[in-house]
Amino acid sequence: MATPVRVVTLTVDELKELMKQTVYEAVAVLAKEQEEKSKDDDDLLTTTELVELGKYGKSRETIKKFRDQIIAENPNQKIAIKHGRNWSYKLKAFDEWFVNHNEAHEEALKIDPRSRR
């Protein structure tokens, strides 16, 4: 059984209007997805919780060293947030910084292997 085929003719104006509607719908869907994603980005972890994850280091001093590097790179950053005398970290932003930091370090080692820590 063959599927019936319809031929539709549109004027240029009708086609433009149809394309506009499609773009508006796509932008609305994208905005909704970004809003949901931004809600997930609000996961704040303390230094102790980052240490317990074990992915970024096994001591508070290592996390402190990373925090100092983040602040040195950009003093107005939103990755490490101070609450009184305690620090909280946005998990996704910290993870992205950590991955980029490791990639940059690996590239530096390719250039000069003597700069190993």
C-alpha distances in whole Angstrom, upper triangle without the diagonal:
4,7,9,12,16,19,22,25,28,32,34,36,32,31,35,35,31,32,36,34,32,35,37,34,34,38,38,36,38,42,41,40,43,45,44,45,48,49,48,51,53,54,58,59,63,65,65,61,61,63,62,58,60,57,60,63,65,68,69,71,67,66,69,69,65,66,69,67,64,67,68,65,65,67,65,62,60,60,63,64,68,68,72,73,70,67,63,60,57,55,52,54,57,54,53,56,57,54,55,59,58,56,59,61,60,59,63,64,62,64,68,67,71,70,68,70
4,6,9,12,15,19,22,25,29,30,32,29,28,31,31,28,29,33,31,29,32,34,32,32,36,36,34,36,40,39,38,41,43,42,43,47,47,47,49,52,53,57,58,62,64,64,61,60,62,61,58,59,57,59,62,64,67,68,70,66,64,67,67,64,64,67,65,62,65,67,63,63,65,63,60,58,58,61,63,66,67,71,72,69,66,62,59,55,54,50,53,55,53,51,55,56,53,54,57,57,54,57,60,58,58,61,62,60,63,66,66,69,68,67,68
4,6,10,13,16,19,22,26,28,29,26,25,28,28,25,26,29,27,25,29,31,28,29,32,33,31,33,36,35,35,38,40,39,40,43,44,44,46,49,50,54,56,60,61,62,58,57,60,59,55,57,55,57,60,62,65,65,67,64,62,65,65,61,62,65,63,60,62,64,61,60,62,60,57,55,55,59,60,63,64,68,69,66,63,59,56,53,51,48,50,53,50,49,52,53,51,51,55,55,53,55,58,56,56,60,61,59,61,64,64,68,67,65,66
4,7,10,13,17,19,23,25,27,24,23,26,26,23,25,28,26,25,28,30,28,29,32,33,31,34,36,36,36,39,41,40,41,44,45,45,48,50,52,55,57,61,63,64,60,59,62,61,58,59,57,59,62,65,67,67,69,66,64,67,67,63,63,66,64,61,63,65,62,61,63,61,58,56,56,60,61,64,65,69,70,67,64,60,58,54,52,49,51,54,52,50,54,55,52,53,57,57,54,57,60,58,58,61,63,61,63,66,66,70,68,68,69
4,7,10,13,16,20,22,24,21,19,23,23,20,22,25,24,22,26,28,26,27,30,31,30,32,35,35,35,38,39,39,40,43,44,45,46,49,51,54,57,60,62,63,60,59,62,61,57,59,56,58,61,64,66,66,68,65,63,65,65,62,62,65,62,59,62,63,60,59,61,59,56,55,55,58,60,63,64,68,69,66,63,59,57,53,51,48,50,53,51,49,52,54,51,51,55,55,53,55,58,57,56,60,61,59,61,64,65,68,67,66,67
4,6,10,13,16,19,20,17,17,20,20,18,20,23,22,21,24,26,24,25,29,29,29,31,34,34,34,37,39,39,40,43,44,44,46,49,51,54,57,60,62,63,60,59,62,61,58,60,57,58,62,65,67,67,68,65,63,65,65,62,62,64,62,59,61,63,60,58,61,58,56,54,55,58,59,63,64,67,69,66,63,59,56,53,52,48,50,53,51,49,52,54,52,52,55,56,53,56,59,57,57,60,62,60,62,65,66,69,67,67,68
4,7,10,13,16,18,15,14,18,19,16,18,21,21,20,23,25,24,25,28,29,29,31,34,34,35,37,39,39,40,43,44,45,47,49,51,55,57,61,63,64,61,60,63,62,59,61,58,59,63,65,67,67,69,66,63,66,66,62,62,64,62,59,61,63,59,58,60,57,55,54,55,58,59,63,64,68,69,66,63,60,57,53,52,49,50,53,51,49,52,54,52,52,55,56,53,55,58,57,56,60,61,60,61,64,65,69,67,67,68
4,6,10,13,14,11,11,15,15,13,15,18,18,17,21,23,22,23,26,27,27,29,32,32,33,35,37,38,39,41,43,44,45,48,50,53,56,60,62,63,60,59,62,61,58,60,57,58,62,65,66,66,68,65,62,64,64,60,60,63,61,57,59,61,57,56,58,55,54,52,53,57,57,61,62,66,67,65,61,58,55,51,51,47,49,52,50,48,51,53,51,51,54,55,53,54,58,57,56,59,61,59,60,64,65,68,66,66,67
4,7,10,12,10,9,13,14,13,15,18,18,18,21,23,23,24,26,28,28,30,32,33,34,36,38,39,40,42,44,45,46,49,51,54,57,61,63,64,61,60,63,63,60,61,58,59,63,66,68,67,69,66,63,65,65,61,61,63,61,58,60,61,57,56,58,55,54,53,53,57,58,62,63,66,68,65,62,59,56,52,52,48,49,53,51,49,52,54,52,51,55,56,53,55,58,57,56,59,61,60,61,64,65,69,67,67,68
4,6,8,6,6,10,10,10,12,14,15,15,18,20,20,22,24,25,26,28,30,31,32,34,36,37,38,40,42,43,44,47,49,52,55,59,61,62,59,58,61,61,58,60,57,58,61,64,66,65,67,64,61,63,63,59,59,61,59,55,57,58,55,53,55,52,51,50,51,55,55,59,60,64,65,63,60,57,54,50,50,46,47,51,49,47,50,52,50,49,53,54,52,53,57,56,55,58,60,58,59,63,64,67,65,65,66
4,5,5,6,9,10,11,12,14,16,17,18,20,21,23,24,26,27,29,30,32,33,35,36,38,39,41,43,44,45,47,50,53,56,60,61,64,60,59,63,63,59,61,58,59,62,65,67,66,67,64,62,63,63,60,59,61,59,56,57,58,55,53,55,52,51,50,51,55,56,59,60,64,66,64,60,57,55,51,51,47,48,51,50,48,50,53,51,50,54,55,52,53,57,57,55,58,60,59,59,63,64,68,66,66,67
4,5,5,6,9,10,10,12,14,15,16,18,20,21,22,24,26,27,28,30,31,33,34,36,37,38,41,42,43,45,48,51,54,57,59,61,58,57,60,61,57,59,56,56,60,63,64,64,65,62,59,61,60,57,56,58,56,53,54,55,52,50,52,49,48,47,49,52,53,57,58,61,63,61,58,55,52,48,49,45,45,49,48,45,48,50,48,47,51,52,49,50,54,54,52,55,57,56,56,60,62,65,63,63,64
4,5,5,6,9,10,11,12,14,15,17,18,20,21,23,25,26,27,29,30,31,33,35,36,37,39,41,42,44,47,50,53,56,58,60,58,56,60,60,57,59,56,56,60,63,64,63,64,61,59,60,60,56,56,57,55,52,53,54,51,49,51,48,47,46,48,51,52,55,56,60,62,60,57,54,51,47,48,44,45,48,48,45,47,50,48,47,51,52,50,51,54,54,53,56,58,57,57,61,62,65,63,63,64
4,5,5,6,9,10,11,12,14,15,17,18,20,21,23,24,26,27,29,30,32,33,35,36,38,40,41,43,46,49,52,55,57,59,56,55,59,59,56,58,55,55,59,62,63,62,64,61,58,60,60,56,55,57,55,52,53,55,52,50,52,48,47,46,47,51,51,55,56,59,61,59,56,53,50,47,47,44,44,48,47,44,47,50,48,47,51,52,50,51,54,54,53,56,58,57,58,61,62,65,63,63,64
4,5,5,6,9,10,11,12,14,15,16,18,20,21,22,24,26,27,28,30,32,33,34,37,38,39,41,44,47,50,53,55,57,54,53,56,56,53,55,52,52,56,59,61,60,61,58,56,57,57,54,53,55,53,50,51,53,49,47,49,46,45,44,45,49,50,53,54,58,60,57,54,51,48,45,45,41,42,45,44,42,44,47,45,44,48,49,47,48,51,51,50,53,55,54,54,58,59,62,60,60,61
4,5,5,6,9,10,10,12,14,15,16,18,20,21,22,24,26,27,28,30,31,32,35,36,37,39,42,45,48,51,53,56,53,51,55,55,52,54,51,51,55,58,59,58,59,56,54,55,55,51,51,53,51,47,49,50,46,45,47,44,42,41,43,47,47,51,52,55,57,55,52,49,46,43,43,39,40,43,43,40,42,45,43,42,46,47,45,46,50,49,48,51,53,52,53,56,58,60,58,58,59
4,5,5,6,9,10,11,12,14,15,17,19,20,21,23,25,26,27,29,30,31,33,35,36,38,41,44,47,51,53,55,52,51,54,55,51,54,51,51,55,58,59,58,59,56,54,55,55,52,51,53,51,47,49,50,47,45,47,43,42,41,43,46,47,50,51,54,56,54,51,48,46,42,42,39,39,43,43,40,43,45,44,43,46,48,46,47,51,51,49,52,55,54,54,58,59,62,60,60,60
4,5,5,6,9,10,11,12,14,16,17,18,20,21,23,24,26,27,29,30,32,34,35,37,40,43,46,49,52,54,50,49,53,53,50,52,49,49,53,56,57,57,58,55,52,54,54,51,50,52,50,47,48,50,47,45,47,44,42,41,42,46,46,50,51,54,56,54,51,47,45,41,41,38,38,42,41,39,42,44,42,42,45,47,45,46,49,49,48,51,53,52,53,57,58,61,58,58,59
4,5,5,6,9,10,10,12,14,15,16,18,20,21,22,24,26,27,28,30,32,33,35,38,41,44,47,49,51,48,47,50,50,47,49,46,47,50,53,55,54,55,52,50,51,51,48,47,49,47,44,45,47,43,42,44,41,39,38,39,43,44,47,48,52,54,51,48,45,42,39,39,35,36,39,38,36,38,41,39,38,42,43,41,43,46,46,45,48,50,49,50,53,54,57,55,55,56
4,5,5,6,9,10,11,12,14,15,16,18,20,21,22,24,26,27,29,31,31,33,36,39,42,46,48,50,47,46,49,50,47,49,46,46,50,53,54,53,54,51,49,50,50,46,46,48,46,42,44,45,42,40,42,39,37,36,38,41,42,45,46,50,52,49,46,43,41,37,37,34,34,38,38,35,38,40,39,38,42,43,41,42,46,46,45,48,50,49,50,53,54,57,55,55,55
4,5,5,6,9,10,11,12,14,15,17,19,20,21,23,24,26,27,29,30,32,35,38,41,45,47,49,46,45,49,49,46,48,45,46,49,52,53,52,54,51,48,50,50,47,46,48,47,43,44,46,43,41,43,39,38,36,38,41,41,45,46,49,51,49,46,43,40,37,37,34,34,38,37,35,38,41,39,39,42,44,42,43,47,47,46,49,51,50,51,54,56,58,56,56,56
4,5,5,6,9,10,11,12,14,15,17,18,20,21,23,24,26,27,29,31,34,37,40,43,45,47,44,43,47,46,43,45,43,43,47,50,51,50,52,49,46,48,48,45,44,46,45,41,43,45,41,40,41,38,37,35,36,40,40,44,45,48,50,48,45,41,39,35,35,32,32,36,35,33,36,38,36,36,40,41,39,41,44,44,43,46,48,47,49,52,53,56,53,53,53
4,5,5,6,9,10,10,12,14,15,16,18,20,21,22,24,26,26,29,32,35,38,41,43,45,42,41,45,45,42,44,41,41,45,48,49,48,49,47,44,46,46,42,41,43,42,38,40,41,38,36,38,35,33,32,33,37,38,41,42,46,48,45,42,39,36,32,33,29,30,33,33,30,33,36,34,33,37,38,37,38,41,41,41,43,46,45,46,49,50,53,50,50,51
4,5,5,6,9,10,10,12,14,15,16,19,20,21,23,25,26,28,31,33,37,40,42,44,42,41,44,44,41,44,41,41,45,48,49,48,49,47,44,45,46,42,41,43,42,38,39,41,38,36,38,34,33,31,33,36,36,40,41,44,46,44,41,38,35,32,32,29,30,33,33,31,33,36,35,34,38,40,38,39,43,43,42,45,47,47,48,51,52,54,52,52,52
4,5,5,6,9,10,11,12,14,15,17,18,20,22,23,25,27,29,33,36,39,42,43,40,39,43,43,40,42,40,40,44,47,48,47,48,46,43,45,45,42,41,43,42,38,40,42,39,37,38,35,33,31,33,36,36,40,40,44,46,43,41,37,35,31,31,28,29,33,32,30,33,36,34,34,38,39,38,39,42,43,42,45,47,47,48,51,52,54,52,51,51
4,5,5,6,9,10,11,12,14,15,16,18,20,21,22,25,27,31,34,37,39,41,38,37,40,40,37,39,37,37,41,44,45,44,46,43,40,42,43,39,38,41,39,36,37,39,36,34,36,33,31,29,30,34,34,38,39,42,44,42,39,35,33,29,29,25,26,30,29,27,30,32,31,31,34,36,34,36,39,39,38,41,44,43,44,47,48,51,48,48,48
4,5,5,6,9,10,10,12,14,15,16,18,20,21,23,26,29,32,35,37,40,37,36,39,39,36,39,36,36,40,43,44,43,44,42,39,40,41,37,36,38,37,33,35,37,34,31,33,30,28,27,28,31,32,35,36,40,42,39,36,33,30,27,27,24,24,28,28,26,28,31,30,29,33,35,33,34,38,38,38,40,43,42,43,46,47,50,47,47,47
4,5,5,6,9,10,11,12,14,15,17,19,20,22,25,28,31,35,37,39,36,35,39,39,36,39,36,36,40,43,44,43,44,42,39,40,41,38,36,39,38,34,35,38,35,33,34,31,29,27,28,31,31,35,35,39,41,39,36,32,30,26,27,24,25,29,28,27,29,32,31,31,34,36,35,36,40,40,40,42,45,44,46,48,49,52,49,48,48
4,5,5,6,9,10,11,12,14,16,17,19,21,23,27,30,33,36,37,34,33,37,37,34,36,34,34,38,41,42,41,43,40,37,39,40,36,35,38,37,33,35,37,35,33,34,31,29,27,27,31,31,34,35,39,40,38,35,31,29,25,25,22,24,27,26,25,28,30,29,29,33,34,33,35,38,38,38,41,43,43,44,47,47,50,47,46,46
4,5,5,6,9,10,10,12,14,15,16,19,21,25,28,31,33,35,32,31,35,35,32,34,31,32,35,38,39,38,40,37,34,36,37,33,32,35,33,30,32,34,31,29,31,28,26,24,24,28,28,32,33,37,38,36,32,29,26,23,23,20,20,24,23,22,25,27,26,26,29,31,30,31,34,35,35,37,39,39,41,43,44,46,44,43,43
4,5,5,6,9,10,10,13,14,15,17,20,23,26,30,32,34,31,30,34,34,32,34,32,32,35,38,39,38,39,37,34,35,36,33,31,34,33,29,30,33,30,28,29,26,24,22,23,26,26,30,31,34,36,34,31,27,25,21,22,19,20,24,24,22,25,27,27,27,30,31,31,32,35,36,36,38,40,41,42,44,45,47,44,44,43
4,5,5,6,9,10,11,13,14,16,19,22,25,29,31,33,30,30,33,33,30,33,31,31,35,37,38,37,39,37,34,36,37,33,32,35,34,30,31,34,32,30,31,27,25,23,24,27,27,30,30,34,36,33,30,27,25,21,21,19,20,24,24,23,25,28,27,28,31,32,32,33,36,37,37,40,42,42,43,46,46,48,45,45,44
4,5,5,6,9,10,11,13,15,17,20,23,27,29,31,28,27,31,30,28,30,28,28,32,34,36,35,37,34,31,33,34,31,30,33,32,28,30,32,30,28,29,27,24,21,22,25,25,29,30,33,35,32,29,25,23,19,19,16,18,21,21,20,23,25,24,25,28,29,29,30,33,34,34,37,38,39,40,43,43,45,42,41,41
4,5,5,6,9,10,10,13,15,18,22,25,27,29,26,25,29,29,26,29,26,27,30,33,34,33,34,32,29,31,31,28,27,30,29,25,26,29,26,24,26,23,20,18,19,22,22,26,27,31,32,29,26,23,20,17,17,14,15,19,19,17,20,22,22,22,25,27,27,28,31,32,32,34,36,37,38,40,41,43,40,39,39
4,5,5,6,9,10,11,14,17,21,24,27,29,26,25,29,29,27,29,27,28,31,33,34,33,34,33,29,31,32,29,27,30,29,26,27,30,28,25,26,23,21,18,19,22,22,25,25,29,31,28,25,22,20,16,17,15,16,20,20,19,22,24,24,25,27,29,29,30,33,34,35,37,39,40,41,43,43,45,42,41,40
4,5,5,7,9,11,13,16,19,23,26,27,24,24,27,27,24,27,25,26,29,32,33,31,34,32,28,30,32,28,27,30,30,26,28,31,29,27,28,25,22,19,19,22,22,25,25,29,31,28,25,21,19,16,16,14,16,19,19,19,22,23,23,24,27,28,29,30,33,34,34,37,38,39,41,43,43,45,42,41,40
4,5,5,6,9,11,14,17,21,23,25,22,21,25,25,22,25,22,23,26,29,30,29,31,29,25,27,29,25,24,27,26,23,25,28,25,24,25,22,19,16,16,19,20,23,24,28,29,26,23,19,17,13,13,11,12,16,15,15,18,20,20,21,23,25,25,27,29,30,31,33,35,35,37,39,39,41,38,37,36
4,5,5,7,10,13,16,19,22,24,21,20,24,24,22,25,23,23,26,28,29,27,29,28,24,26,27,24,22,25,25,21,22,25,23,21,22,19,17,13,14,17,17,20,21,25,26,24,21,17,15,11,12,10,11,15,15,15,17,19,20,21,23,25,25,27,29,30,31,33,35,36,37,39,39,41,38,37,36
4,5,6,8,11,15,18,21,23,20,20,24,23,21,24,23,23,26,28,29,27,29,28,24,26,28,25,23,26,26,23,24,27,26,24,24,21,19,15,15,17,17,20,20,24,26,23,20,17,15,12,12,11,13,16,16,17,19,21,22,23,25,27,27,29,31,32,33,35,37,38,40,41,41,43,40,39,37
4,5,6,10,13,16,19,20,17,17,21,20,18,21,19,20,23,25,26,25,27,25,22,24,26,23,21,25,25,21,23,26,25,23,24,22,18,15,14,17,17,20,20,24,25,22,19,15,13,10,10,9,11,14,14,14,17,18,19,21,23,24,25,27,28,30,31,33,34,36,37,39,39,40,37,36,34
4,6,8,11,15,17,19,16,15,19,19,17,20,18,18,21,23,24,23,25,23,19,21,23,19,18,21,21,18,19,23,21,19,20,18,15,11,11,13,14,17,18,22,23,20,17,13,11,7,7,6,8,10,11,12,14,16,17,18,20,21,22,24,26,27,28,30,32,33,35,36,36,38,34,33,32
4,6,10,13,16,18,15,15,19,19,17,20,19,19,22,24,24,22,24,23,19,21,23,20,18,21,22,18,19,23,22,20,20,17,15,11,11,12,12,15,15,19,20,17,15,11,9,6,8,9,10,12,13,14,16,18,19,20,22,24,25,26,28,30,31,32,34,36,37,38,38,39,36,35,33
4,7,10,13,14,12,12,16,15,14,17,16,16,19,20,21,19,22,21,17,19,21,18,17,20,21,18,19,23,22,21,21,19,16,12,11,12,12,15,15,18,19,16,13,10,8,6,6,8,10,11,12,14,15,16,18,20,21,22,24,26,27,28,30,31,33,35,36,37,37,38,35,33,31
4,7,10,12,10,10,14,14,13,16,16,15,17,19,18,16,19,18,14,16,18,16,14,18,19,16,17,21,21,19,19,17,14,11,9,9,9,11,11,15,15,12,10,6,5,5,6,9,10,10,12,14,15,16,18,20,20,22,24,25,26,28,30,31,32,34,36,36,36,37,33,32,30
4,7,8,6,6,10,10,10,13,13,13,14,15,15,13,16,15,12,14,16,14,13,17,18,16,17,20,21,20,20,19,16,13,11,10,10,12,12,15,15,11,8,5,5,7,7,10,11,10,12,15,15,15,18,20,19,21,23,25,25,27,29,30,31,33,35,35,34,35,32,30,27
4,5,5,6,9,10,11,13,14,13,14,14,13,10,13,14,10,11,15,14,12,15,17,16,16,20,21,20,19,19,17,14,12,10,10,10,10,12,11,8,6,4,6,9,10,13,14,12,14,17,17,16,19,21,20,22,25,25,25,28,30,30,31,34,35,35,34,34,31,29,26
4,5,5,6,9,10,11,12,11,11,11,9,7,10,10,7,8,11,11,10,13,15,14,15,18,19,19,19,19,17,15,12,10,11,11,12,14,12,8,6,7,7,11,11,14,14,12,14,17,16,15,18,20,18,19,23,24,23,25,28,28,28,31,33,32,31,31,28,26,23
4,5,5,6,9,10,12,11,11,10,9,7,11,11,9,11,14,14,13,16,18,18,19,22,23,23,22,23,21,19,16,13,14,14,14,16,14,10,10,9,11,13,13,17,17,14,16,19,19,17,20,22,21,21,25,26,25,27,30,30,30,33,35,34,33,33,30,28,24
4,5,5,6,9,11,11,11,11,11,10,13,13,11,13,16,15,14,18,19,18,20,23,23,23,23,23,20,18,15,13,14,15,15,17,16,12,11,9,10,12,10,14,15,13,14,17,17,16,18,21,20,21,24,25,25,26,29,30,30,33,35,34,33,34,31,28,25
4,5,5,7,8,7,8,9,9,9,11,10,8,11,13,11,12,15,16,15,17,20,20,21,21,21,18,16,13,12,14,15,16,18,17,13,11,9,8,10,9,12,13,10,10,14,14,12,15,18,17,17,20,22,21,23,26,26,26,29,31,31,29,30,27,25,22
4,5,5,8,7,6,5,6,6,10,9,7,10,13,12,13,16,17,17,19,21,22,23,23,24,21,20,16,14,16,17,18,20,18,14,13,12,12,14,12,15,16,13,13,17,16,14,16,19,18,18,21,22,21,23,26,26,26,29,31,30,29,29,26,23,21
4,5,8,9,9,7,9,10,13,12,11,14,16,16,16,19,20,20,22,25,25,26,26,27,24,22,18,17,19,19,20,22,20,16,15,14,14,15,13,16,18,15,15,18,19,16,18,21,20,20,23,25,24,25,28,29,29,31,33,33,31,32,29,26,24
4,5,7,8,8,11,12,15,13,11,15,17,15,16,19,20,19,22,24,24,25,25,26,22,21,17,17,19,20,21,23,22,18,16,14,13,14,11,13,15,13,12,15,16,14,15,19,18,17,20,23,22,23,26,27,27,29,31,31,29,30,28,25,23
4,6,5,5,8,11,13,11,10,14,15,14,16,19,19,19,22,23,24,25,26,27,23,22,18,18,20,21,23,25,23,19,17,16,15,16,13,15,17,14,12,16,16,13,15,18,17,16,19,21,20,20,24,24,24,26,29,28,26,27,25,22,20
4,6,8,11,12,14,11,11,14,15,13,15,18,17,17,20,22,21,23,24,25,21,20,17,17,20,22,23,26,24,20,18,16,14,15,11,13,14,11,9,13,13,10,11,14,14,12,15,18,17,17,21,22,21,23,26,26,24,25,23,20,18
4,7,9,10,11,8,7,11,11,9,11,14,14,14,17,18,18,20,21,22,19,18,14,14,17,19,21,23,21,18,15,14,12,13,11,13,13,9,8,12,11,8,10,13,11,11,14,16,15,16,19,20,20,22,24,24,23,24,21,18,16
4,6,8,9,6,7,10,10,9,12,14,14,15,18,19,20,21,22,24,21,20,17,16,19,20,22,24,21,18,16,16,14,16,14,16,16,13,12,15,14,11,13,16,14,13,16,18,16,17,21,21,20,23,25,24,22,23,20,17,15
4,7,9,7,8,11,12,12,14,17,17,18,21,22,23,24,25,27,24,23,19,18,20,21,22,24,21,18,17,17,16,18,16,19,19,16,15,19,18,14,17,19,17,16,20,21,19,20,24,24,23,26,28,27,25,25,23,20,17
4,5,5,7,9,10,11,13,15,16,17,19,20,22,23,23,25,23,22,19,17,19,19,20,21,18,16,15,15,15,18,17,20,20,16,17,20,18,15,18,21,18,18,21,22,20,22,25,25,24,27,29,28,26,26,23,20,17
4,5,5,6,9,10,10,12,14,15,16,18,20,21,21,22,20,20,16,14,16,15,17,17,14,12,11,13,13,16,16,19,19,15,16,19,18,15,19,21,18,19,22,23,21,23,26,26,26,29,30,29,28,27,24,22,19
4,5,5,6,9,10,10,12,14,15,16,18,20,20,22,20,20,17,15,17,16,18,19,15,14,13,15,15,18,18,21,20,16,17,20,17,15,19,20,17,18,21,21,19,22,25,23,23,27,28,27,25,24,21,19,16
4,5,5,6,9,10,11,12,14,15,17,19,19,21,19,19,16,14,17,17,19,21,18,16,14,15,14,17,16,18,17,13,14,17,14,12,15,17,14,14,18,18,16,18,21,20,20,24,25,24,22,22,19,17,13
4,5,5,6,9,10,10,12,14,15,17,17,18,16,16,12,10,13,14,16,18,15,13,10,11,10,13,13,15,14,10,12,15,13,11,14,16,13,14,18,18,17,19,22,21,22,25,26,26,25,25,21,19,16
4,5,5,6,9,10,11,12,14,15,15,17,15,16,13,10,12,12,15,16,13,11,9,11,11,15,15,17,16,13,15,17,14,13,17,18,15,16,20,19,18,21,23,22,23,27,27,26,26,25,22,20,17
4,5,5,6,9,10,11,12,14,15,17,16,17,14,12,15,15,18,19,16,15,13,14,13,16,16,18,16,13,15,16,13,12,15,16,12,14,17,16,15,18,20,19,20,23,24,23,22,21,18,17,14
4,5,5,6,9,10,11,12,13,15,13,14,11,10,13,14,18,19,17,15,12,13,11,13,13,15,13,9,11,13,9,8,12,12,9,11,15,14,13,16,18,18,19,22,23,22,22,22,18,17,14
4,5,5,6,9,10,11,11,13,11,11,9,7,10,11,14,16,14,12,9,10,9,12,13,14,12,9,12,13,10,10,14,14,12,14,17,17,16,20,21,21,22,25,26,25,25,25,21,21,18
4,5,5,6,9,10,10,13,11,13,11,9,12,12,16,17,15,14,12,13,13,15,16,18,15,13,15,16,13,13,16,16,13,16,18,17,16,20,21,20,22,25,25,24,24,24,20,20,17
4,5,5,6,9,10,13,11,13,11,11,14,15,19,20,18,17,14,15,14,15,16,17,14,12,14,14,10,11,14,13,10,13,15,13,13,17,18,16,18,21,21,21,21,21,17,17,15
4,5,5,6,8,10,8,10,8,8,11,13,17,19,18,16,13,13,11,12,14,14,11,9,12,12,8,9,13,12,10,13,15,14,14,18,19,18,20,23,23,23,24,24,20,20,18
4,5,5,5,8,7,9,9,8,10,11,15,17,16,15,12,13,12,14,16,17,13,12,15,15,12,13,16,15,13,17,19,17,18,21,22,21,23,26,26,26,27,26,23,23,21
4,6,6,10,10,13,12,12,14,15,19,20,19,18,16,17,16,17,19,19,16,14,17,17,13,14,17,15,13,16,18,16,16,20,20,19,21,24,23,23,24,24,20,21,19
4,7,9,9,12,11,12,15,17,20,22,21,20,17,18,16,16,18,18,14,13,16,14,11,13,15,13,11,15,16,13,15,18,18,17,20,22,22,22,23,24,20,21,20
4,5,5,9,10,11,13,15,18,20,20,19,16,16,15,15,17,17,13,13,16,15,12,14,17,14,14,17,18,16,18,21,21,21,24,26,25,26,27,27,24,24,23
4,6,9,10,10,11,12,16,17,17,17,15,15,14,15,18,18,15,15,18,17,14,17,19,18,17,20,22,20,21,25,25,24,27,29,28,29,30,30,26,27,25
4,7,9,10,10,12,15,17,18,18,15,15,14,14,17,17,14,14,18,17,14,17,20,18,18,22,23,21,23,26,26,26,29,31,30,31,32,33,29,29,28
4,6,7,9,11,15,17,18,17,13,13,11,11,14,13,10,11,14,13,11,14,17,15,15,19,20,19,21,24,24,24,27,29,29,30,31,31,27,27,26
4,6,7,10,13,16,17,15,12,10,8,8,11,11,8,9,13,12,11,14,17,16,16,20,21,21,22,25,26,26,29,31,31,32,33,33,30,29,28
4,6,10,13,16,16,14,10,8,6,5,8,9,6,6,10,10,9,11,14,14,14,17,18,18,20,22,24,24,26,28,29,30,30,31,27,26,25
4,7,10,13,12,10,7,6,5,7,9,11,9,8,12,13,11,12,16,16,15,18,20,20,21,24,25,25,27,30,30,31,31,31,27,27,24
4,7,10,10,9,6,5,6,8,11,14,12,11,15,16,15,16,19,20,19,22,24,24,25,28,29,29,31,33,34,34,34,35,31,30,28
4,6,7,6,4,6,9,11,14,17,15,14,18,19,18,19,22,23,22,24,27,26,27,30,31,31,33,36,36,36,36,36,32,31,29
4,6,5,6,7,10,13,16,19,18,17,20,22,21,22,25,26,25,27,30,30,30,33,35,34,36,39,40,39,39,39,35,35,32
4,6,8,10,14,17,19,22,21,20,23,25,24,24,28,29,27,30,33,32,32,35,37,36,38,41,41,41,41,40,37,36,33
4,7,10,14,17,19,22,21,19,23,25,23,23,27,28,26,28,31,31,30,33,35,34,36,39,39,39,38,38,34,33,30
4,7,10,14,16,19,18,16,19,22,20,20,24,25,24,26,29,29,28,31,33,33,34,37,38,37,37,36,33,32,28
4,7,10,12,16,14,13,16,18,17,17,20,21,20,22,25,25,25,28,30,30,31,34,35,34,34,34,30,29,26
4,7,9,12,12,10,13,16,15,15,19,20,19,21,24,24,25,27,29,29,31,33,35,35,34,34,31,30,27
4,6,9,8,7,10,12,11,12,15,16,16,18,21,21,22,24,26,26,28,30,32,32,32,32,29,27,25
4,6,6,6,8,10,11,12,14,16,16,18,20,21,22,24,26,27,28,30,32,32,32,33,30,29,27
4,6,5,6,9,10,10,12,14,15,16,18,20,21,22,24,26,27,29,30,31,31,32,29,27,25
4,5,5,6,9,10,11,12,14,15,17,18,20,21,23,24,26,27,29,30,30,32,29,27,26
4,5,5,6,9,10,11,12,14,16,17,18,20,21,23,24,26,27,29,29,30,27,26,25
4,5,5,6,9,10,10,12,14,15,16,18,20,21,22,24,26,27,26,28,24,23,21
4,5,5,6,9,10,11,12,14,15,17,18,20,21,23,25,26,25,27,24,22,21
4,5,5,6,8,10,11,12,14,16,17,18,20,21,23,24,24,26,23,22,21
4,6,5,6,9,10,10,12,14,15,16,18,20,21,22,23,24,21,20,19
4,6,5,6,9,10,11,12,14,15,17,19,20,21,21,22,19,17,16
4,5,5,6,9,10,11,12,14,15,17,19,20,20,22,19,18,17
4,5,5,6,9,10,11,12,14,16,17,18,19,21,18,17,17
4,6,5,6,9,10,11,12,15,16,17,17,18,15,14,14
4,5,5,6,9,10,11,13,14,15,15,17,14,12,12
4,5,5,6,9,10,11,13,14,14,17,15,14,15
4,5,5,6,9,10,11,12,13,15,13,13,14
4,5,5,6,9,10,10,10,12,9,9,10
4,5,5,6,9,10,9,12,10,9,11
4,5,5,7,9,10,13,11,11,14
4,5,5,6,8,10,8,9,11
4,5,5,5,7,6,7,10
4,6,6,10,10,10,13
4,6,9,9,11,14
4,5,6,8,12
4,5,6,10
4,5,9
4,6
4
